Amino acid sequence: MRLRDRLLSLCGAIVIGAGMTGAALAASATVRSGDTIQLGDIVYRLDGIDAPEVDQLCIDDRADPWSCGVEAREQLGKLIGGRSVRCDDLGPDKPLKTRKIGLCTIDGDKVSLNQQVARAGYAVSADPGTKYRAKDDVTAAREALRGLWKGCFVAPAEFRSDKKDGALLGSACRADRDREIRAVLFPDAPSAPPGCTIKGKFAVRARVTGNIGIYHLQGCPSYPATTEPDRWFCSEDDARAAGFRRAFNCRAAKK
């Protein structure tokens, strides 16, 4: 077989393999959040871990408000460092079936990216994971006071569900400052993180469609009127994964 034909055959095999369920896809990664990356057109949530939402606030070891969701996203970017990432497709993600669950590894590393995030202390365990069990690595990070554990925070799942009376986690939590801490972790008027312009409001009426809230896009009639959003999202996928639906007066965003 001529060299040109062999190369074409190889390229075809790569394309076919990347489209197969369970196949590993390697590419440059775009970091979406502390536990979510995009390779090409496929978005992967890292298996076994749950990192803070991008708009989530924590308290640092000096008792100051801390944009831990933004920090978690930045830390994931630093771990990747511009290198290619390979992800094993472990199937669709339950909160958003257009997104995949992935066990991902940076080219040249022996330890998975999932495990590196857990060891760095920027995620809690989302066990039972499909393939990676993060409990021991998360425990080690907590005991060493790494990442989130040096401060005070609520589990990302409780932040998403607006569970304001959930357990406080981390070494900087103080029982005598419980009310003040929760006021910081669940602010009445949260600030928008960089690059996140979609407004989300918790709404009882959204439960009719099986959601917990409604999101509003720029340009929608309801956007200016939503002056005190409960959440900020960077993409519609992020909003849907968190259990929000688009406001009925919003049209699909133009591409």
RODO-2510 file (C-alpha; in nm, 4 decimals, decimal comma):
residues 255
     n   res          X          Y          Z
     1     m     0,0000     0,0000     0,0000
     2     r     0,1339     0,3437    -0,0911
     3     l     0,2187     0,5861     0,1921
     4     r    -0,0692     0,8202     0,0974
     5     d    -0,3211     0,5366     0,1066
     6     r    -0,1859     0,4121     0,4380
     7     l    -0,2207     0,7596     0,5894
     8     l    -0,5760     0,7967     0,4625
     9     s    -0,6630     0,4559     0,6002
    10     l    -0,5173     0,5469     0,9386
    11     c    -0,7065     0,8785     0,9510
    12     g    -1,0291     0,6987     0,8701
    13     a    -0,9696     0,4522     1,1532
    14     i    -0,9137     0,7368     1,3999
    15     v    -1,2365     0,9112     1,3014
    16     i    -1,4358     0,5894     1,3273
    17     g    -1,2774     0,4973     1,6604
    18     a    -1,3501     0,8383     1,8144
    19     g    -1,7174     0,7983     1,7350
    20     m    -1,7516     0,4562     1,8990
    21     t    -1,9066     0,4229     2,2461
    22     g    -1,6358     0,3624     2,5029
    23     a    -1,3549     0,4717     2,2706
    24     a    -1,0914     0,7137     2,3976
    25     l    -1,0794     1,0568     2,2391
    26     a    -0,7596     1,2628     2,2618
    27     a    -0,7546     1,6343     2,1815
    28     s    -0,6785     1,9787     2,3161
    29     a    -0,9152     2,0492     2,6045
    30     t    -1,1363     2,3492     2,6724
    31     v    -1,2063     2,3766     3,0446
    32     r    -1,5728     2,4446     3,1161
    33     s    -1,5691     2,4092     3,4966
    34     g    -1,3699     2,2446     3,7715
    35     d    -1,4842     1,8997     3,6623
    36     t    -1,5953     1,9475     3,3016
    37     i    -1,3893     1,9699     2,9831
    38     q    -1,4642     1,9785     2,6134
    39     l    -1,2681     1,7804     2,3555
    40     g    -1,3752     1,8782     2,0067
    41     d    -1,7540     1,8675     2,0039
    42     i    -1,7815     1,6360     2,3055
    43     v    -1,8206     1,7586     2,6632
    44     y    -1,7029     1,5277     2,9414
    45     r    -1,7816     1,5482     3,3106
    46     l    -1,4974     1,3883     3,5040
    47     d    -1,6101     1,0604     3,6537
    48     g    -1,6244     1,0143     4,0305
    49     i    -1,5823     1,3779     4,1385
    50     d    -1,7981     1,6854     4,1888
    51     a    -1,6250     2,0253     4,1783
    52     p    -1,7764     2,3603     4,2789
    53     e    -2,0013     2,5272     4,0261
    54     v    -1,8349     2,8214     3,8501
    55     d    -2,0618     3,0695     4,0326
    56     q    -2,0194     2,9003     4,3704
    57     l    -1,8633     3,0912     4,6599
    58     c    -1,6643     2,9478     4,9493
    59     i    -1,4781     3,0952     5,2449
    60     d    -1,0992     3,0826     5,2468
    61     d    -0,8645     3,0123     5,5387
    62     r    -0,8684     3,3834     5,6299
    63     a    -1,2489     3,3816     5,6630
    64     d    -1,2906     3,5900     5,3464
    65     p    -1,5344     3,5181     5,0583
    66     w    -1,3625     3,3175     4,7863
    67     s    -1,4704     3,2477     4,4265
    68     c    -1,3860     2,8811     4,4659
    69     g    -1,5799     2,7771     4,1537
    70     v    -1,3692     3,0053     3,9363
    71     e    -1,0556     2,8878     4,1179
    72     a    -1,1468     2,5217     4,0620
    73     r    -1,1872     2,5915     3,6898
    74     e    -0,8505     2,7673     3,6789
    75     q    -0,6795     2,4871     3,8706
    76     l    -0,8076     2,2298     3,6216
    77     g    -0,6658     2,4422     3,3415
    78     k    -0,3297     2,4566     3,5198
    79     l    -0,3242     2,0794     3,5640
    80     i    -0,3810     2,0332     3,1909
    81     g    -0,1288     2,3022     3,1031
    82     g    -0,2164     2,3123     2,7330
    83     r    -0,1383     1,9445     2,6819
    84     s    -0,3638     1,7005     2,4974
    85     v    -0,6146     1,5058     2,7035
    86     r    -0,7490     1,1584     2,6337
    87     c    -1,0914     1,0612     2,7710
    88     d    -1,2517     0,7188     2,7921
    89     d    -1,6223     0,7563     2,7154
    90     l    -1,8109     0,5983     3,0073
    91     g    -2,1543     0,6778     2,8699
    92     p    -2,4045     0,9653     2,8914
    93     d    -2,4225     1,1886     3,1982
    94     k    -2,7587     1,1539     3,3748
    95     p    -2,8221     1,5261     3,4389
    96     l    -2,7524     1,6101     3,0738
    97     k    -2,7501     1,3173     2,8327
    98     t    -2,5803     1,5163     2,5560
    99     r    -2,2780     1,5302     2,7883
   100     k    -2,0519     1,2309     2,8534
   101     i    -1,8931     1,0904     3,1667
   102     g    -1,5197     1,0539     3,1134
   103     l    -1,2132     0,9036     3,2741
   104     c    -0,9524     1,1399     3,1391
   105     t    -0,5735     1,1420     3,1304
   106     i    -0,3324     1,4136     3,0243
   107     d    -0,0815     1,2931     2,7657
   108     g     0,2362     1,1941     2,9478
   109     d     0,0737     1,1454     3,2897
   110     k     0,0197     0,8103     3,4610
   111     v    -0,2466     0,9359     3,7025
   112     s    -0,5888     1,0272     3,5658
   113     l    -0,7017     1,3885     3,5566
   114     n    -0,9983     1,2860     3,7723
   115     q    -0,7635     1,1651     4,0445
   116     q    -0,5393     1,4710     4,0197
   117     v    -0,8347     1,7045     4,0811
   118     a    -0,9455     1,4997     4,3834
   119     r    -0,5918     1,4888     4,5255
   120     a    -0,5535     1,8652     4,4820
   121     g    -0,8611     1,9156     4,7002
   122     y    -1,0820     2,0881     4,4437
   123     a    -1,3658     1,8349     4,4377
   124     v    -1,5689     1,6102     4,6617
   125     s    -1,6488     1,2493     4,5885
   126     a    -1,9372     1,1800     4,3524
   127     d    -1,9424     0,8116     4,4369
   128     p    -2,0451     0,5756     4,3187
   129     g    -1,8435     0,6737     4,0164
   130     t    -1,8734     0,4735     3,6986
   131     k    -1,5084     0,3682     3,7073
   132     y    -1,3098     0,5961     3,9400
   133     r    -1,3747     0,5868     4,3155
   134     a    -1,2535     0,9196     4,4567
   135     k    -1,3302     0,8669     4,8258
   136     d    -0,9752     0,7841     4,9414
   137     d    -0,8160     1,0656     4,7407
   138     v    -1,0730     1,3163     4,8668
   139     t    -1,0125     1,2007     5,2249
   140     a    -0,6371     1,2469     5,1814
   141     a    -0,6896     1,6009     5,0465
   142     r    -0,9218     1,6852     5,3362
   143     e    -0,6747     1,5603     5,5958
   144     a    -0,3926     1,7588     5,4322
   145     l    -0,6142     2,0723     5,4103
   146     r    -0,5588     2,1096     5,0382
   147     g    -0,7713     2,3228     4,8067
   148     l    -1,1303     2,3663     4,9253
   149     w    -1,0631     2,1892     5,2538
   150     k    -0,8528     2,4710     5,3965
   151     g    -1,1625     2,6928     5,3922
   152     c    -1,5366     2,6381     5,4382
   153     f    -1,7894     2,5355     5,1719
   154     v    -2,0981     2,3317     5,0967
   155     a    -2,1019     2,0309     4,8668
   156     p    -2,1650     2,1348     4,5039
   157     a    -2,4791     1,9199     4,4897
   158     e    -2,6259     2,1094     4,7854
   159     f    -2,5321     2,4424     4,6297
   160     r    -2,7084     2,3406     4,3061
   161     s    -3,0242     2,2466     4,4945
   162     d    -3,0111     2,5638     4,7099
   163     k    -2,9940     2,3547     5,0273
   164     k    -2,8943     2,6317     5,2636
   165     d    -2,9092     2,4169     5,5774
   166     g    -2,6734     2,1463     5,4511
   167     a    -2,3474     2,0401     5,6124
   168     l    -2,0581     2,2869     5,6150
   169     l    -1,7302     2,1319     5,5021
   170     g    -1,3691     2,2360     5,5559
   171     s    -1,1347     2,3355     5,8378
   172     a    -1,2369     2,7037     5,8508
   173     c    -1,6024     2,6382     5,9376
   174     r    -1,7026     2,7792     6,2758
   175     a    -2,0159     2,6763     6,4594
   176     d    -2,0373     3,0186     6,6283
   177     r    -2,0454     3,1906     6,2866
   178     d    -2,2898     2,9546     6,1182
   179     r    -2,5431     3,2182     6,0097
   180     e    -2,2775     3,4546     5,8748
   181     i    -2,1033     3,1758     5,6851
   182     r    -2,4231     3,0597     5,5157
   183     a    -2,5032     3,4179     5,4156
   184     v    -2,1693     3,4278     5,2306
   185     l    -2,2122     3,0850     5,0706
   186     f    -2,5679     3,1656     4,9541
   187     p    -2,5678     3,5418     4,8783
   188     d    -2,8927     3,7187     4,7941
   189     a    -2,7310     3,8940     4,4963
   190     p    -2,4421     3,6820     4,3658
   191     s    -2,1944     3,8421     4,1268
   192     a    -2,1518     3,7045     3,7765
   193     p    -1,8274     3,5091     3,7254
   194     p    -1,6150     3,6106     3,4244
   195     g    -1,7732     3,4879     3,1001
   196     c    -2,1032     3,3855     3,2604
   197     t    -2,4008     3,5982     3,1543
   198     i    -2,7008     3,3637     3,1814
   199     k    -2,9269     3,4421     3,4781
   200     g    -3,0952     3,1642     3,6744
   201     k    -3,3849     3,1916     3,9203
   202     f    -3,5234     2,9143     4,1393
   203     a    -3,8953     2,8881     4,0665
   204     v    -4,1737     2,6644     4,1958
   205     r    -4,3524     2,6880     3,8588
   206     a    -4,0512     2,5263     3,6913
   207     r    -4,1331     2,2002     3,8707
   208     v    -4,4161     2,1428     3,6240
   209     t    -4,1506     2,0546     3,3679
   210     g    -3,9348     1,8679     3,6196
   211     n    -3,6936     2,1567     3,6754
   212     i    -3,5906     2,3572     3,9803
   213     g    -3,5542     2,6935     3,8109
   214     i    -3,5647     2,9060     3,4977
   215     y    -3,2760     3,0648     3,3113
   216     h    -3,2816     3,3869     3,1096
   217     l    -3,0592     3,4701     2,8126
   218     q    -2,9356     3,8122     2,7115
   219     g    -3,1838     3,9587     2,4648
   220     c    -3,4845     3,7865     2,6217
   221     p    -3,7663     4,0147     2,7441
   222     s    -3,7316     3,8655     3,0920
   223     y    -3,3559     3,9266     3,1173
   224     p    -3,3582     4,2932     3,2347
   225     a    -3,6408     4,2193     3,4793
   226     t    -3,4405     3,9426     3,6461
   227     t    -3,2462     4,1838     3,8646
   228     e    -3,1490     3,9441     4,1434
   229     p    -3,0615     3,6065     3,9892
   230     d    -2,9961     3,3130     4,2215
   231     r    -2,7427     3,1556     3,9847
   232     w    -2,5161     3,2536     3,6947
   233     f    -2,4380     3,0139     3,4108
   234     c    -2,1730     3,0230     3,1415
   235     s    -2,3712     2,8184     2,8877
   236     e    -2,7183     2,6783     2,8330
   237     d    -2,5774     2,3276     2,8792
   238     d    -2,4547     2,4288     3,2251
   239     a    -2,7976     2,5676     3,3123
   240     r    -2,9808     2,2576     3,1909
   241     a    -2,7386     2,0271     3,3730
   242     a    -2,8159     2,2186     3,6943
   243     g    -3,1884     2,1549     3,6478
   244     f    -3,2979     2,4866     3,4960
   245     r    -3,5121     2,5352     3,1864
   246     r    -3,5078     2,8258     2,9435
   247     a    -3,7669     3,0990     2,9996
   248     f    -4,0580     3,0532     2,7635
   249     n    -4,0166     3,4067     2,6255
   250     c    -3,6595     3,3294     2,5174
   251     r    -3,5819     3,2095     2,1713
   252     a    -3,2883     2,9843     2,0980
   253     a    -2,9576     3,1665     2,0924
   254     k    -2,8372     3,2425     1,7407
   255     k    -2,5283     3,0512     1,6329
***
